[in-house]
């Protein structure tokens, strides 16, 4: 993308998210979704001229299906279309679709394992939620909540899909000898939150 050339970065960046809410198809399947539109422009030509503007739209469909007691399959499909462009497209192409999330979540007692494509929200690193779809990771994450108000987190990341990258995944196993893991602890009681 050529956002660095903008003399007035996103003077008019409009984001509209319309949440459809959750639809409970039956006791084991939940469906939700959202529609997003972003309009970017700069003042190098004209604020609303097509040569200096971009308009990207996307629809996200989230499906969660309970397979067994404590085991759930989660999917998030994203479809997008760019309606204007100034030489570059949001999500790297004019139109496209990809699975941003595709994982199995298994909870046993106070411990949860998430294996597959996932959104990560942690003190160490996380999924950026900007533009048409959140960035996501191909990872294995373990969370434990055995101690009151304390969550222990460990994750190993294999691949990363950066925001605004379409269906392009970066292999992280060759970086730093494949040592792409993080551990942490999150304490939260009332209005107090601490991360380590």
MORA-V673264 format. One record per run of one state. SS is the DSSP state (a for helix, b for strand, c for the rest). FROM is the first residue (numbers start at 1). TO is the last residue. Records with the same first field share a line. If there is no record, write none. Layout:
BEGIN
SS = FROM-TO, FROM-TO
END
This chain:
BEGIN
c = 1-2, 6-13, 20-22, 27-28, 42-49, 69-70, 85-89, 93-94, 109-110, 119-120, 122-125, 127-135, 145-149, 162-169, 172-174, 179-180, 190-191, 196-196
a = 3-5, 50-52, 90-92, 175-178
b = 14-19, 23-26, 29-41, 53-68, 71-84, 95-108, 111-118, 121-121, 126-126, 136-144, 150-161, 170-171, 181-189, 192-195
END
